[in-house]
Amino acid sequence: MTNAQLKNLVTEAVSLHREISEQNERLKTLKASLVREARLHENEFTATDNGGSRWTATGADGCIARVNFPAPSLLSLIDSESETFDQVLVLAGEHLDRLFESVYYLRPIEDFREEVSQTLSKREARQLIEVCQTKATPRVSFETAETKKAE
């Protein structure tokens, strides 16, 4: 890719990113308006299988917007140091082992990579760090150049 092609690629990408950002903001506003409107039509809600509800509206061209109000979801983990944990113990009582599974998990310490490197051999440290991390997806970010406005 030539330098000029690269500059054009960056310019096009930034321009498209701006357009998408503006459109996403507009879409968020429209969705919020639909949610507010749906709340005014609670008598028209339809129950969903999971215990939530749904409201449907039709557009001028026949398109449909559905506003879903999901049922509350269960916590995936209840930390043993939280107030919720203490409440669960009291409320579940003798049925605790039947209603919950106790899961032990490990959380890497702060400065994990540095500590591992200082504690283990190079080979062991590399292996342990590799096992304890996930692949990260490359991200592209943009900085918009100040544009001169016509006076």
C-alpha positions as CSV (number, residue, x, y, z in Angstrom):
1,M,0.0,0.0,0.0
2,T,1.4,3.4,-0.9
3,N,1.6,6.2,1.5
4,A,-1.3,8.0,-0.3
5,Q,-3.4,4.9,-0.3
6,L,-2.8,4.5,3.5
7,K,-3.8,8.2,4.1
8,N,-7.0,7.7,2.1
9,L,-7.8,4.5,4.0
10,V,-7.4,6.2,7.3
11,T,-9.5,9.2,6.2
12,E,-12.3,6.9,4.9
13,A,-12.2,4.8,8.1
14,V,-12.4,7.9,10.4
15,S,-15.2,9.3,8.3
16,L,-17.2,6.1,8.4
17,H,-16.5,5.8,12.2
18,R,-17.9,9.3,12.7
19,E,-21.0,8.5,10.7
20,I,-21.6,5.2,12.5
21,S,-21.1,6.9,15.9
22,E,-23.7,9.5,15.0
23,Q,-26.1,7.0,13.8
24,N,-25.6,4.8,16.9
25,E,-26.4,7.8,19.1
26,R,-29.6,8.5,17.1
27,L,-30.5,4.8,17.4
28,K,-30.0,4.9,21.2
29,T,-32.3,7.9,21.3
30,L,-35.0,6.2,19.2
31,K,-34.8,3.0,21.3
32,A,-35.2,5.0,24.5
33,S,-38.2,6.7,23.1
34,L,-39.7,3.3,22.2
35,V,-39.1,2.0,25.7
36,R,-40.8,5.1,27.2
37,E,-43.8,4.6,24.8
38,A,-44.0,0.9,25.6
39,R,-44.3,1.7,29.3
40,L,-47.4,3.7,28.5
41,H,-49.0,0.6,27.0
42,E,-48.5,-1.9,29.7
43,N,-52.0,-3.3,29.2
44,E,-50.9,-4.4,25.7
45,F,-47.9,-6.4,27.0
46,T,-47.6,-10.0,26.0
47,A,-46.0,-12.5,28.4
48,T,-42.9,-14.2,27.3
49,D,-41.8,-17.8,28.1
50,N,-39.1,-16.7,30.5
51,G,-41.3,-14.7,32.7
52,G,-40.8,-11.3,31.0
53,S,-43.0,-9.3,28.8
54,R,-43.0,-7.8,25.3
55,W,-44.7,-4.9,23.6
56,T,-44.9,-4.6,19.8
57,A,-45.5,-1.6,17.6
58,T,-45.8,-1.4,13.8
59,G,-44.2,1.2,11.6
60,A,-45.7,3.1,8.6
61,D,-44.2,0.6,6.2
62,G,-45.2,-2.5,8.1
63,C,-41.9,-3.0,9.9
64,I,-42.1,-4.0,13.6
65,A,-40.4,-2.9,16.7
66,R,-40.5,-5.1,19.7
67,V,-39.6,-3.9,23.2
68,N,-38.7,-6.7,25.5
69,F,-38.8,-6.4,29.2
70,P,-36.9,-9.5,30.3
71,A,-37.5,-11.2,33.6
72,P,-34.7,-10.7,36.2
73,S,-31.8,-13.1,35.5
74,L,-30.1,-15.2,38.2
75,L,-26.7,-14.2,39.5
76,S,-24.0,-16.4,38.0
77,L,-21.9,-16.2,41.1
78,I,-22.6,-15.1,44.7
79,D,-19.4,-13.9,46.4
80,S,-19.0,-15.4,49.8
81,E,-18.0,-11.9,51.1
82,S,-21.2,-10.2,49.9
83,E,-24.3,-9.4,51.9
84,T,-26.3,-11.4,49.4
85,F,-24.3,-14.5,50.4
86,D,-25.3,-14.1,54.1
87,Q,-29.0,-13.6,53.1
88,V,-28.8,-16.8,50.9
89,L,-27.4,-18.8,53.8
90,V,-30.2,-17.7,56.1
91,L,-33.0,-18.0,53.5
92,A,-31.9,-21.4,52.0
93,G,-31.2,-22.8,55.5
94,E,-30.8,-26.6,55.5
95,H,-31.6,-26.7,51.7
96,L,-28.4,-24.8,50.8
97,D,-26.5,-27.8,49.4
98,R,-29.6,-28.9,47.3
99,L,-30.2,-25.4,45.8
100,F,-26.6,-24.2,45.3
101,E,-23.3,-25.7,44.2
102,S,-20.3,-24.4,46.0
103,V,-17.6,-23.4,43.4
104,Y,-14.0,-22.7,44.2
105,Y,-12.2,-20.3,41.9
106,L,-8.8,-18.7,41.5
107,R,-8.2,-15.1,40.7
108,P,-4.8,-13.9,39.6
109,I,-3.2,-11.4,42.1
110,E,-2.3,-7.8,41.2
111,D,1.0,-7.7,39.2
112,F,0.4,-11.4,38.5
113,R,2.8,-11.6,35.5
114,E,5.6,-9.9,37.4
115,E,5.2,-12.1,40.4
116,V,5.1,-15.3,38.4
117,S,8.2,-14.2,36.5
118,Q,10.1,-13.6,39.8
119,T,8.8,-16.8,41.4
120,L,9.1,-19.5,38.8
121,S,11.7,-20.5,36.2
122,K,11.4,-18.8,32.8
123,R,9.8,-21.8,31.2
124,E,7.3,-22.4,34.0
125,A,6.4,-18.7,34.2
126,R,5.8,-18.6,30.5
127,Q,3.6,-21.7,30.7
128,L,1.6,-20.5,33.7
129,I,1.0,-17.0,32.3
130,E,0.0,-18.5,29.0
131,V,-2.6,-20.8,30.7
132,C,-4.0,-17.9,32.7
133,Q,-4.7,-15.4,29.8
134,T,-7.1,-15.2,26.9
135,K,-6.4,-13.9,23.4
136,A,-7.2,-10.2,22.9
137,T,-8.7,-8.9,19.8
138,P,-6.9,-6.1,18.1
139,R,-8.7,-2.8,18.4
140,V,-8.5,0.2,16.2
141,S,-9.2,3.7,17.6
142,F,-9.3,7.0,15.8
143,E,-8.4,10.6,16.7
144,T,-10.2,13.2,14.7
145,A,-8.2,16.0,13.3
146,E,-9.4,19.5,14.0
147,T,-11.1,20.8,10.8
148,K,-11.1,24.4,9.9
149,K,-14.6,25.7,9.5
150,A,-15.5,28.1,6.7
151,E,-15.9,31.6,8.1
